[in-house]
C-alpha cells in the first residue's frame, strides 16, 4: 500500500535525523483515550450546532471506530507491513525500541 511505503520512508528519514520513536504502553494508551473524550464531545457538539442530530454524529464515530478495528485486523491477517501499525506487522519492531 502506498501510504505504508511512505511511512517506511518517513520513519527511516526521521531515524537518520535522530528522531526517537516511542510506542505507548497499554496503560498510557488508556490515558490518551480518556484525554480525547472531551475533544470528541466537542466535535459532536459542534456538528449538532451545524444541524446534524447527536445520534447521527455519534453513529459516524461508531462507524469509524468499527471500520478501523476491522481494517487493523485485516492488516494483521493479510500481513500487510506497516512502519507504525500493530506490532505484528512491523518488520523492524525488534530493532526499534
JOJO-V575536 format. One record per residue. N is the residue number from 0. NEAR is the number of other C-alpha atoms within 8 Angstrom. Layout:
n=N near=NEAR
n=N near=NEAR
//
This chain:
n=0 near=4
n=1 near=5
n=2 near=6
n=3 near=10
n=4 near=9
n=5 near=8
n=6 near=11
n=7 near=10
n=8 near=8
n=9 near=8
n=10 near=9
n=11 near=8
n=12 near=8
n=13 near=10
n=14 near=9
n=15 near=7
n=16 near=6
n=17 near=6
n=18 near=7
n=19 near=6
n=20 near=6
n=21 near=5
n=22 near=4
n=23 near=7
n=24 near=6
n=25 near=6
n=26 near=7
n=27 near=8
n=28 near=9
n=29 near=8
n=30 near=8
n=31 near=8
n=32 near=8
n=33 near=7
n=34 near=8
n=35 near=8
n=36 near=8
n=37 near=7
n=38 near=8
n=39 near=8
n=40 near=8
n=41 near=8
n=42 near=8
n=43 near=11
n=44 near=9
n=45 near=8
n=46 near=12
n=47 near=11
n=48 near=7
n=49 near=6
n=50 near=6
n=51 near=9
n=52 near=8
n=53 near=10
n=54 near=6
n=55 near=8
n=56 near=12
n=57 near=9
n=58 near=8
n=59 near=8
n=60 near=8
n=61 near=8
n=62 near=8
n=63 near=8
n=64 near=8
n=65 near=8
n=66 near=8
n=67 near=8
n=68 near=8
n=69 near=8
n=70 near=8
n=71 near=9
n=72 near=8
n=73 near=8
n=74 near=11
n=75 near=11
n=76 near=6
n=77 near=6
n=78 near=8
n=79 near=7
n=80 near=9
n=81 near=13
n=82 near=11
n=83 near=6
n=84 near=7
n=85 near=9
n=86 near=6
n=87 near=6
n=88 near=12
n=89 near=12
n=90 near=8
n=91 near=7
n=92 near=8
n=93 near=6
n=94 near=5
n=95 near=6
n=96 near=6
//
